[in-house]
Amino acid sequence: MNRHSVDWAGPMPAITTPFRKDLSIDEESFVANISRLFDAGSTGMVAAGCTGEFWALSLKERARLAKLTAEACKGRGPAIVGTGAIRPDEVIEQIHAIKEAGGDGVLVLPPFFAHLTEAEIIAHFEAISAASVLPIVLYNIPGNAGNAISPSIASRLADLDNVVAIKESSGDWRNFHATLLQVRDRIRVYCGPSSVFGVAATLAGADGLIDCFPNVWDKGCLDLWHATRAGRLDEAWALQRIGIEMTDLFTSDGRSLYPATKAAMNFLGLPGGGEPRPPLRALSGAPLQGLKAGMEALLAPEAKVA
């Protein structure tokens, strides 16, 4: 396989996993969010990743989400499902479950917590690729995983049989661009923090955007890709400015990204929010009030962007 083995492109949101007050999965809300995002211009979905709180899900729950995602995406775009785990055999087990559920591809992190050498990271992916029954999207997010897929490692992994793409979420433009230059002739490259530099990534040749912010701001984040591709750059850069300010809002003054995302979805009355699972905690008090005030300020002039 290689980049030509799939036709995945464009904005594919990293979707949330909504939990009820009793912390069970709210399946209806999960599916409603997928439908809403497709209607808004998404080209595919990425479930059970970092935004989807994979670490809080059992393997049985992940398999269930894979089935729900595959069914909701059928005929509309690819269903890509996360497989975050430390041991290769656990990742491989999930890949087979996702295949059985009807998923189209898998998102594969490096092992986390254990500090690995470059050779160990490569060996991990070699073992998974050799046993995979679905196309693999590499996932570089060292801020969460602890182990990075550097541009040089990405170049090595791009030659593995079942690797077709990478989601580059380092948050470092130079790392993203170096990775893009190293591998884009062999695998597809998706920008993770599109709320921060999605326009630049699209102009540089990224194949698509995979970000959590469409859950909250579907029109802005999805239109950012479509406006850039259509050459409406004044509109695109105006949206990028809002995205940067929104990112700062969600990650400051006692707020972190995933609980803030769900709190904003709840505040705006959007499906897919609900509660985060421990160890994450729902926003309350001053952080929640600050988020609400900030969102009202950011979205008030949105109609004037275009």
Residue, then its C-alpha position, 0 to 999 in steps of 0.5 A: m500500500n501507499r498514498h495511492s491505495v486510498d482516496w482520503a482527503g480533506p477535513m476529517p474531524a477527530i470526533t469526541t466520545p460523549f459520555r452520559k452522567d453515569l459515564s456510559i457512552d451516549e451512542e445516539s449523541f455520538v452518531a448525531n455528531i457524525s451526521r452533523l459534521f458530514d452535513a457541514g462538509s467533512t470528508g471522513m471521521v476519525a474516532a477513538g483517538c486522543t479527542g475520543e478519549f481512547w485511554a478511558l475506553s475498554l477494548k469492547e467499547r472501542a470495538r462498539l465505537a468502530k461499528l457505530t462509526a463505520e455504520a454512520c460513515k457508510g457512503r459518506g466517507p472513510a471511518i478511521v478508528g484509533t488503536g492506542a496501546i503500548r503493546p503491538d499485540e493489543v494494537i493488532e487485536q484492535i485492528h482485527a476488531i475494527k476490520e470486523a466492525g466495517g472500519d476503513g482504516v486505523l490510527v496507530l500511535p507509537p507506544f506511550f509511557a515507555h521511553l523508546t529508542e528510534a529502533e524500538i519505535i520502528a520495530h513496533f510499527e513493523a510488527i503492526s504493519a506486518a499483521s495489519v488487515l487495514p490501511i494504517v495512518l501513523y499518528n505523531i503526537p509526542g505531547n501525549a505519547g511521549n515518543a515522537i515520529s520524527p521526520s526521519i522515522a516517518s520516512r522509514l515507516a512510509d515504506l512499510d506495506n500497510v502504511v498509507a498516511i500520517k497524522e502529524s500533530s506535533g504542533d511544531w510547524r518545522n516538524f510538520h513541514a519536514t515530515l511533509l517534504q520527506v514522505r508526501d510522495r509515498i504516503r498522505v500527510y494530514c495536519g493535526p493542529s489545523s486550528v493553528f496552522g491549517v491554512a499554511a499546511t493546506l497551501a504547503g500540500a497537506d492532503g487533509l486536516i484531522d483536528c478536534f475543533p470541528n466538534v465545536w466550530d464545524k463551519g469555521c474549521l471545515d470552511l478553513w480547508h475548503a476556502t483555502r483550496a478554493g483560493r478564498l485566502d482572505e476568508a481562510w486567514a480570517l478563520q485561521r485567526i479565530g481558530i488560533e484564538m479559540t485554541d488559546l481559550f481552550t488551553s488557558d486559565g485552568r482549561s485543557l483541550y478535551p474537557a473544554t471541547k466537550a464543555a463548549m459543545n454542551f454550551l452551544g447545544l451540539p451533539g457529541g459533548g456530554e461528560p469526560r471520563p476520569p481522570l479528566r473532569a468536567l469544567s466548572g466555576a471560573p474556567l467554565q464561565g471564562l470559556k462561555a464568555g470567550m466563545e460568545a466573543l469569538l463567535a459573535p463576529e463569525a458571520k462577518v468573516a466571509 
